[in-house]
Amino acid sequence: PKIPVVDPALLTKKELKQITITVLNGTTSETLAKDVSDLLDTLGWPNISTADAADSTIKVSVVVYGPNEDLPLATSVANGLGIAAVKQSDMYPGAKVTVLVGKDFVR
């Protein structure tokens, strides 16, 4: 089935308030989480927090979401960042979407 696209520019303030995104740096690059956060901000995504991942040897970036209803949001965030992998997991309950950035994202 086709996954609907979520465009932050078309959301209401109330809808934007409900979106939370965490960017986890899974590399040894000191600025990567902030760089990705800044890129998401430029794309119009709100409520972004950053942190280092527990593992700094992540090779492939992935966007993780929890409940099924967050799949369109996760896919839209992944598309905006050019990340191919989108995965459902309850491993990161702190945000609707978690971007785990790996070495493949370092340019």
N, C-alpha and C positions, 0 to 999 in steps of 0.2 A: 504493500500500500504506500501511496505517496504521503510523505510527512509534511504537514503544513509548516510554512516559514513564519518565524516570529520576527517582526521588524520593530525594534525599539522606538523608532520614530512614529509608529502608528499606534502605540499604546497610550492609555490614559495615565495620568499621574498615579492613580490608585493601583493600576496594573504594574507600573514600574516599581512602586514601593514594595510589591510582593516578590520581586526578583532579587535573588541573592546569588552572587558568584564568588567563589573562592579560587584563587590561582595559587597552585602549589609548585614551587620550583624543585624539580627533581634532578637538578644538575649542580655543578659546582660554580656556575656563573653567578656572581653576586647580585647582578641587577636584573636577571631574567624575569622574575616574578613581577617586578615593578614595570619592566618594559611591556610585558604582556598585559598587565593591568591598564597601562596607559593606552595601549592599542584598543582594548575593549572599551575604554572610556571614549576614545575617538569615534568608535563605531556606534556610540550611543547607549551602551549597556550601563546600568546603574549598580550601586551597592556592591562594589568589588572590594574584596579583602585579599591580602597576600600573606604567604608564609612559606617557609622551607618545608619540603616534603621530608618524611622520615628517611627516605632513601634518596641519595644524591647520584645514583647511577641509572636512572630511568633512561632508556634508549628511545622509546617511542611515545610521543605525546598522546594523551587521550582526554576526552571530555566525558565526565561521569555524571550521571543523573540518578535520582532515586525512583520515585513513583512514575508510573507510565505516563501520566499527564505532563511530565517535564521533558519528555522526549523531543517535542518540537523546539523547545527552548534550547536544549543541549545541542541539537543538530544545527540550529541557527548560529549559536555561539561557535561551534566547531567550524562551520562553513566560513564564518567571518575571519577566523584565525588560520584557515587553511589546514585544519587538523582532520584527518580522515577517520580516525577511530573514535567512536561514540559507544559507551558501554553503560549498562544499567548495573548499579551496585548500591548496597546500603552501607558501604565502607566510609562514606563521607557525609554524615547526616547534618553537618553544620550549614549547608547552603543548598539551594535548589540545583545548582550546577557547580561542579568542581572541575577546573582545568588543571590536569597534572601535566606539566611541561617537561619534556625530555630533551635529550641531546639533539634529536632531529630538528628541534625548533631553533637551536642556536645557529645564527647565520654569521 
